[in-house]
Structure formats: structure tokens, C-alpha cells
Amino acid sequence: MSHNPVRPWRNIERRFSRQIRVGKVLVGGDAPISVQTMTNTITSDVKATLEQVQRAAVAGADIVRISTPDEDSTAALRHIVAESPVPIVADIHFHYKRAIEAAEAGAACLRINPGNIGDARRVAEVVRAAKDHGCSIRIGVNAGSLEKHLLEKYGEPCPDAMVESGMDHIKLLQDHDFHEFKISVKASDVFMAAAAYSQLASVTDAPIHLGITEAGGLTSGTVKSAIGLGNLLWAGIGDTIRVSLSADPVEEVKVGFEILKSLGLRHRGVTIISCPSCARQGFDVIKTVQTLEERLAHITTSLSLSIIGCVVNGPGEALMTDIGFTGGGAGKGMVYLAGKQDHTMGNDRMVDHIVELVEAKAAEIEKAEIEKAEV
């Protein structure tokens, strides 16, 4: 739950779900909503894949999924898992034997698509391997690969067909006394995905993995994902998310956290509140914000920073942030600390000065948290 007693209109009541484990990461229940991404390297290239996993982890990824389409990939997976700083999900495309090999290689979770994995006997073998090696499973229903009989029944991919597929597969896992699973019902169509997830949330207590599949490039995919995932998360649905972008996986992690931060569901790094700029600006707002985003990317402590070009909204926004800078005249602006005017600073030195203030504030917050934990 996102609880704000002062501003109750910001509260989000999260849907109750069972809790499972993906390696060291808890998913569901009262666990934080985890952020995932997926590598796009050739998995058999262990060095390149590990480098991408590590960059994603530095950006904040809690879990990383890796495609395992062939035996070379599952052989490489053993080395990747051993060096990865985060749990690895093995993405199984068609062949059930790859799932068994991935479990043996140490994958924390197996992602299988019920429309592609095969008959009940093959699923049973995958479940046995998951049990033997302590893997969880993600049931990954996709509108683009529904089972033939469901397409014949419904005439086309639709929310009812996706949920029926998911529930059939849940039953199959439960019939094998396997309960360490989460489920997704992804579509590239925002309306279809949102409707399917909403329906799914009402018929199962399984943890839900949210995603708008094949969302598009960095800009279009971010917008589509923010609309689809944002609405579902706002309704309390979702235990782990992946933003699917035709972009660097690190960008998926960044966008995922921004969506969660905007709803108060996760807090990581500096939240910058800035104006779009106009003729009133006392400094180059756009360039300044771009520079600050780059120079503050290493900060993981949650705090807020307002960068406003003029005094129309600047003082008001500064009241709500840890640190603020508002453009003024004569080549300088006002620095705010904890919502109060503190001192002026020349525009030519403002970026370096703000970085120093943010780093000092982050260190102060971290120290307070350590001292609190020690009490």
C-alpha cells in the first residue's frame, strides 16, 4: 500500500496476492514492486550478456530476464547466473528441454508461454525440474501466441481468451502441486492488456507481472507503458513490472522506476521537478536539467529537487522539495533548502553547486537511516 495520511487522495490500495520468491527477490504480498528488464545480447556471449546484466543492476533492476533459445544459451546461463548480481529469469521460447536445462543451470525463475511450451506431459517435466532446483515459474500469456483452440473459440485475441489461457495453465501447475508461480497476460494493445489484467486480478491471488509487450521505441513505448501500467498500478494491480522498449535495457529500468516513483510506489534516486521553460526563464532550464540528470544518476537515495526557470511557480514548487533552484535576474537565482529560501547562486555555478548540495543531502539521509537501523 502507498499510504499518505496527510494527503489521503494519494493512497493506493494494492491488491492482495500470494508471495513467491525469485531468487533473493520477494514478489507479491507486501514486497516492494520489483522492476525487471531483459537482455538483448546473444546469450552464448557470456561476457557481453553479463556486462548488460550488471549495467541493468546498477540502474536498479531487481531481476533480469535472459533469452535461452538453444543449448548454447542454457550452457552459458550457468556462468551468467554465477556472476550475476541479481536473480536471472530464463525465457523459454518453445522447447521444454531448454527450461529443464535452465533450471539445472541455476535460473531463479522460468518464464514459459502456455501457447508454445507443448502438451501437459512436457509441462509436468518442467514443473519437476523447477521443484528440484528451487525455481519459480512465470506463466507468460501473450496475445500474439494464444493456443489454437482459444483463437477458434473467441475468433481473435481478446481479454477473455488471455485470462482463460492463464487460468488453464495455473490449474495445470496446481495439479502438479506447484504454487511458486506468477503470471502475466501481455498485449501490445493497451486496452486489451489493461482489460485482461483487470479481469485476471479478480480471479486469482497469484502475483502479477505487468507489461505492455512490444510497446515500441523509447518515446512511444514509454508513453504507452506509462498509460497501461500506470492505470493498473494506480488501481493496485501489479507485483513486478517490465517496460518493454526497443531501446537499451537500462532505459527500461529507468522508465520502470519513474512510473513507480510517480505513483509513490517505489522511491529511488533524485526526483527532478522542472518546468518546460519559456521566455520568462532566468537560465537554460532544458540544458540544466539534462546535465543534472546525467550528473546525479549515481544517487540512489530518494530525494526531490525542483529546477524552475522563474519566480512564478518556483517558490511554490520549492516548498515541496528537499532542494530547489528558482531563476531570478542579473544572472543568478535563489537556492531553497527544505522549502525555505537559503541563499542566491550565480547561474554559471549553479549546476556544480546543486550537485554538491544533492550529494550532501543524500549522505545525510543515508547516515540517518543507518543510525535509525542501529537503534
C-alpha positions as CSV (number, residue, x, y, z in Angstrom):
1,M,0.0,0.0,0.0
2,S,1.1,3.5,-0.8
3,H,0.0,5.3,2.4
4,N,-0.2,9.0,2.8
5,P,-2.1,10.1,5.9
6,V,-1.6,13.8,5.2
7,R,-2.8,13.5,1.5
8,P,-5.2,10.5,1.5
9,W,-6.1,11.1,-2.1
10,R,-2.6,9.8,-3.0
11,N,-3.2,6.4,-1.3
12,I,-3.1,3.3,-3.4
13,E,-4.6,0.1,-2.0
14,R,-2.6,-2.8,-3.5
15,R,-4.4,-6.0,-4.5
16,F,-3.7,-8.9,-2.1
17,S,-1.5,-11.5,-3.7
18,R,0.4,-14.6,-2.6
19,Q,4.1,-14.1,-2.2
20,I,6.7,-16.1,-4.0
21,R,10.5,-15.9,-4.3
22,V,12.6,-15.2,-7.4
23,G,16.0,-15.9,-6.1
24,K,16.6,-13.4,-3.3
25,V,13.7,-11.1,-4.5
26,L,10.3,-11.5,-3.0
27,V,7.4,-10.9,-5.4
28,G,3.8,-10.3,-4.2
29,G,2.3,-9.8,-0.8
30,D,3.7,-6.7,0.8
31,A,7.0,-6.8,-1.0
32,P,8.0,-3.7,-3.0
33,I,7.0,-3.8,-6.6
34,S,10.1,-5.1,-8.4
35,V,11.5,-3.7,-11.7
36,Q,12.7,-6.1,-14.4
37,T,14.4,-5.8,-17.8
38,M,15.6,-8.3,-20.4
39,T,19.0,-8.6,-22.1
40,N,19.2,-8.3,-25.9
41,T,22.7,-9.7,-26.3
42,I,23.4,-13.2,-27.7
43,T,23.2,-15.2,-24.6
44,S,26.0,-17.5,-25.5
45,D,28.3,-14.4,-25.4
46,V,28.7,-14.6,-21.7
47,K,30.9,-11.5,-21.4
48,A,28.5,-9.2,-23.3
49,T,25.5,-10.6,-21.6
50,L,27.0,-10.2,-18.1
51,E,28.1,-6.7,-18.9
52,Q,24.5,-5.8,-19.8
53,V,23.1,-7.6,-16.7
54,Q,25.5,-5.6,-14.5
55,R,24.6,-2.3,-16.1
56,A,20.9,-3.0,-15.6
57,A,21.6,-3.9,-11.9
58,V,23.5,-0.6,-11.4
59,A,20.5,1.2,-12.8
60,G,18.3,-0.5,-10.2
61,A,17.0,-3.6,-11.9
62,D,15.8,-6.2,-9.3
63,I,15.5,-9.0,-11.7
64,V,16.9,-9.6,-15.2
65,R,15.4,-12.0,-17.8
66,I,17.6,-13.7,-20.4
67,S,16.5,-15.5,-23.6
68,T,17.5,-19.1,-23.8
69,P,16.5,-20.4,-27.2
70,D,19.2,-23.1,-27.7
71,E,21.6,-25.4,-25.9
72,D,24.5,-22.9,-26.2
73,S,22.4,-20.4,-24.3
74,T,21.5,-22.7,-21.4
75,A,25.1,-23.8,-21.2
76,A,26.2,-20.1,-21.0
77,L,23.4,-19.5,-18.4
78,R,25.3,-21.4,-15.8
79,H,28.2,-18.9,-16.0
80,I,26.0,-15.9,-16.2
81,V,24.0,-16.9,-13.1
82,A,27.2,-17.5,-11.1
83,E,28.4,-13.9,-11.7
84,S,25.1,-12.0,-11.8
85,P,24.3,-9.5,-9.0
86,V,20.6,-10.1,-9.5
87,P,18.3,-13.1,-10.0
88,I,18.1,-14.4,-13.5
89,V,14.9,-15.5,-15.3
90,A,15.3,-17.9,-18.2
91,D,13.0,-17.0,-21.0
92,I,11.8,-20.3,-22.7
93,H,10.6,-19.9,-26.2
94,F,9.3,-23.3,-27.5
95,H,11.4,-26.2,-26.4
96,Y,10.6,-27.6,-22.9
97,K,14.1,-29.1,-22.6
98,R,15.6,-25.6,-22.5
99,A,13.5,-25.0,-19.4
100,I,14.9,-28.1,-17.7
101,E,18.4,-27.1,-18.7
102,A,17.9,-23.6,-17.4
103,A,16.7,-24.9,-14.1
104,E,19.7,-27.1,-13.8
105,A,21.9,-24.1,-14.7
106,G,20.7,-22.2,-11.7
107,A,18.0,-19.9,-13.1
108,A,15.9,-18.3,-10.3
109,C,12.7,-18.4,-12.4
110,L,11.5,-20.0,-15.7
111,R,9.3,-17.9,-18.0
112,I,7.1,-20.3,-20.1
113,N,4.4,-19.5,-22.6
114,P,1.5,-21.9,-22.4
115,G,0.7,-21.4,-26.1
116,N,4.2,-22.5,-27.1
117,I,5.6,-24.9,-24.4
118,G,3.7,-28.0,-25.6
119,D,1.4,-30.6,-24.0
120,A,0.7,-31.4,-20.4
121,R,3.4,-34.1,-20.2
122,R,6.1,-31.6,-21.2
123,V,4.8,-29.0,-18.7
124,A,4.9,-31.7,-16.0
125,E,8.6,-32.3,-16.7
126,V,9.3,-28.5,-16.5
127,V,7.5,-28.4,-13.1
128,R,9.5,-31.3,-11.8
129,A,12.8,-29.5,-12.8
130,A,11.6,-26.3,-11.2
131,K,10.8,-28.2,-7.9
132,D,14.1,-30.0,-8.0
133,H,16.1,-26.8,-8.4
134,G,14.1,-24.3,-6.4
135,C,12.9,-22.3,-9.4
136,S,9.7,-20.2,-9.5
137,I,7.8,-20.1,-12.8
138,R,6.2,-17.2,-14.7
139,I,3.2,-18.1,-16.8
140,G,3.6,-15.7,-19.7
141,V,0.4,-15.4,-21.7
142,N,0.8,-13.3,-24.8
143,A,-2.0,-12.1,-27.1
144,G,0.3,-12.9,-30.1
145,S,0.7,-16.6,-29.3
146,L,-2.5,-17.9,-27.8
147,E,-3.5,-21.5,-28.1
148,K,-5.2,-22.5,-31.3
149,H,-8.4,-23.8,-29.6
150,L,-8.8,-20.4,-27.8
151,L,-8.5,-18.5,-31.0
152,E,-11.1,-20.8,-32.6
153,K,-13.4,-20.3,-29.6
154,Y,-13.1,-16.5,-29.4
155,G,-12.3,-15.7,-33.0
156,E,-9.4,-13.4,-32.2
157,P,-7.1,-12.5,-29.3
158,C,-9.1,-10.8,-26.6
159,P,-9.0,-10.4,-22.8
160,D,-11.3,-13.4,-22.1
161,A,-9.1,-15.7,-24.2
162,M,-5.9,-14.4,-22.5
163,V,-7.4,-14.9,-19.0
164,E,-8.7,-18.4,-19.9
165,S,-5.3,-19.4,-21.1
166,G,-3.7,-18.2,-18.0
167,M,-6.2,-19.8,-15.7
168,D,-5.9,-23.1,-17.6
169,H,-2.1,-23.0,-17.1
170,I,-2.5,-22.1,-13.4
171,K,-4.6,-25.2,-12.9
172,L,-2.0,-27.3,-14.7
173,L,0.7,-26.1,-12.3
174,Q,-1.6,-26.5,-9.3
175,D,-2.5,-30.0,-10.4
176,H,1.2,-30.8,-10.0
177,D,1.2,-29.2,-6.5
178,F,3.3,-26.3,-7.7
179,H,2.4,-22.9,-6.3
180,E,5.6,-20.8,-6.8
181,F,4.4,-19.0,-9.8
182,K,3.5,-15.6,-11.1
183,I,1.5,-14.7,-14.2
184,S,1.3,-12.1,-17.0
185,V,-1.2,-11.5,-19.7
186,K,0.6,-9.2,-22.1
187,A,-0.6,-7.5,-25.3
188,S,0.7,-4.7,-27.4
189,D,-2.7,-3.1,-27.3
190,V,-3.1,-1.1,-24.2
191,F,-6.8,-1.6,-23.9
192,M,-6.6,-5.3,-24.3
193,A,-3.8,-5.6,-21.8
194,A,-5.4,-3.4,-19.2
195,A,-8.8,-5.3,-19.6
196,A,-7.0,-8.7,-19.4
197,Y,-5.0,-7.7,-16.3
198,S,-8.0,-6.3,-14.5
199,Q,-10.0,-9.4,-15.2
200,L,-7.1,-11.7,-14.1
201,A,-6.7,-9.8,-10.9
202,S,-10.2,-10.7,-9.8
203,V,-9.9,-14.4,-10.4
204,T,-6.5,-15.4,-8.9
205,D,-4.3,-14.4,-6.0
206,A,-1.2,-15.2,-7.9
207,P,1.4,-12.4,-8.1
208,I,1.0,-10.5,-11.3
209,H,3.8,-9.5,-13.7
210,L,2.8,-6.3,-15.5
211,G,3.9,-5.4,-19.0
212,I,2.7,-3.9,-22.3
213,T,4.5,-6.1,-24.8
214,E,6.2,-4.8,-27.9
215,A,5.4,-1.3,-26.7
216,G,7.7,0.5,-29.2
217,G,10.7,2.8,-29.1
218,L,11.9,4.9,-26.2
219,T,9.4,7.7,-26.6
220,S,6.3,5.9,-27.9
221,G,7.0,2.8,-25.7
222,T,7.4,4.9,-22.6
223,V,4.1,6.7,-23.2
224,K,2.2,3.5,-24.0
225,S,3.7,1.7,-20.9
226,A,3.1,4.7,-18.6
227,I,-0.6,4.7,-19.7
228,G,-1.2,1.0,-19.4
229,L,1.0,0.1,-16.4
230,G,0.2,3.4,-14.7
231,N,-3.5,2.8,-14.7
232,L,-3.2,-0.7,-13.5
233,L,-0.7,0.2,-10.7
234,W,-2.9,3.1,-9.7
235,A,-5.7,0.5,-9.3
236,G,-3.5,-1.6,-7.0
237,I,-2.7,-4.3,-9.6
238,G,0.8,-5.5,-10.2
239,D,3.6,-7.0,-8.2
240,T,6.5,-6.8,-10.6
241,I,6.9,-4.8,-13.9
242,R,8.9,-4.8,-17.1
243,V,8.7,-1.9,-19.5
244,S,9.3,-3.3,-23.0
245,L,11.2,-0.9,-25.2
246,S,13.1,-1.1,-28.4
247,A,16.0,0.6,-26.6
248,D,18.9,-0.1,-24.2
249,P,17.6,-2.3,-21.3
250,V,18.9,0.3,-18.9
251,E,16.3,2.7,-20.3
252,E,13.6,0.1,-19.4
253,V,14.8,0.1,-15.8
254,K,14.8,3.9,-15.7
255,V,11.3,4.2,-17.1
256,G,10.0,1.5,-14.8
257,F,11.3,3.3,-11.7
258,E,9.9,6.6,-13.0
259,I,6.4,5.1,-13.3
260,L,6.6,3.7,-9.8
261,K,8.1,6.9,-8.4
262,S,5.3,9.0,-10.0
263,L,2.7,6.9,-8.0
264,G,4.7,6.8,-4.8
265,L,5.1,3.0,-5.0
266,R,8.9,2.9,-5.1
267,H,11.5,5.6,-4.4
268,R,15.0,5.5,-5.9
269,G,17.3,8.3,-6.8
270,V,16.6,12.0,-7.4
271,T,13.1,13.1,-8.5
272,I,13.6,16.2,-10.5
273,I,10.6,18.6,-10.8
274,S,11.3,21.1,-13.6
275,C,9.4,23.5,-15.8
276,P,9.2,23.1,-19.6
277,S,10.8,26.6,-19.9
278,C,9.5,29.7,-21.6
279,A,10.5,33.3,-22.3
280,R,10.4,34.1,-18.5
281,Q,13.3,31.7,-17.7
282,G,16.3,33.1,-16.0
283,F,18.6,30.4,-17.2
284,D,18.6,27.5,-19.7
285,V,16.3,25.1,-17.9
286,I,16.3,22.3,-20.5
287,K,20.1,22.1,-20.7
288,T,20.4,22.4,-17.0
289,V,18.0,19.5,-16.3
290,Q,19.7,17.3,-18.9
291,T,23.1,17.9,-17.3
292,L,21.7,17.3,-13.7
293,E,20.1,14.1,-14.7
294,E,23.4,12.8,-16.0
295,R,25.5,14.1,-13.1
296,L,23.0,12.8,-10.4
297,A,22.4,9.4,-12.0
298,H,24.7,7.8,-9.4
299,I,22.5,8.9,-6.5
300,T,20.3,6.0,-5.3
301,T,18.9,7.7,-2.1
302,S,15.4,9.1,-2.6
303,L,15.1,12.9,-2.5
304,S,13.5,15.6,-4.5
305,L,14.9,18.6,-6.5
306,S,13.0,21.4,-8.2
307,I,14.5,23.3,-11.1
308,I,12.2,26.2,-12.1
309,G,13.1,28.9,-14.6
310,C,11.4,31.9,-12.9
311,V,9.6,33.1,-9.7
312,V,6.0,32.4,-11.0
313,N,5.9,28.7,-9.8
314,G,9.5,28.3,-8.5
315,P,8.9,29.2,-4.8
316,G,5.8,27.1,-4.6
317,E,7.5,24.0,-6.1
318,A,10.5,24.6,-3.8
319,L,8.2,24.3,-0.8
320,M,7.6,20.7,-1.7
321,T,11.1,19.6,-2.4
322,D,14.3,18.9,-0.5
323,I,16.4,21.2,-2.7
324,G,15.2,23.9,-5.1
325,F,16.6,26.4,-7.5
326,T,14.5,29.2,-9.0
327,G,15.7,31.5,-11.7
328,G,15.8,35.2,-10.9
329,G,17.6,38.1,-12.6
330,A,21.1,39.5,-13.0
331,G,22.5,36.1,-13.8
332,K,21.6,34.5,-10.5
333,G,18.8,32.6,-8.8
334,M,17.5,31.5,-5.4
335,V,18.5,28.3,-3.7
336,Y,15.9,26.7,-1.4
337,L,16.7,24.1,1.2
338,A,13.8,22.2,2.8
339,G,11.3,24.6,1.2
340,K,12.9,27.8,2.5
341,Q,15.0,30.4,0.9
342,D,18.6,29.9,1.8
343,H,21.0,31.8,-0.5
344,T,21.5,33.0,-4.0
345,M,23.8,31.4,-6.5
346,G,25.1,32.6,-9.9
347,N,23.8,30.7,-12.9
348,D,27.4,30.0,-14.0
349,R,28.0,27.9,-10.9
350,M,24.5,26.6,-10.2
351,V,25.0,23.1,-11.6
352,D,28.1,22.3,-9.7
353,H,26.6,23.8,-6.6
354,I,23.3,21.8,-6.9
355,V,25.2,18.6,-7.4
356,E,27.2,19.3,-4.2
357,L,24.0,20.0,-2.3
358,V,22.3,16.9,-3.5
359,E,25.2,14.7,-2.7
360,A,25.5,16.2,0.8
361,K,21.7,15.7,1.4
362,A,21.9,12.1,0.2
363,A,24.8,11.4,2.5
364,E,22.8,13.0,5.4
365,I,19.8,10.8,4.7
366,E,21.9,7.7,4.4
367,K,23.6,8.4,7.7
368,A,20.3,9.0,9.4
369,E,18.9,5.7,8.1
370,I,22.0,3.8,9.3
371,E,21.7,5.4,12.8
372,K,18.0,4.6,12.9
373,A,18.6,0.9,12.0
374,E,21.3,0.6,14.7
375,V,18.9,1.9,17.5
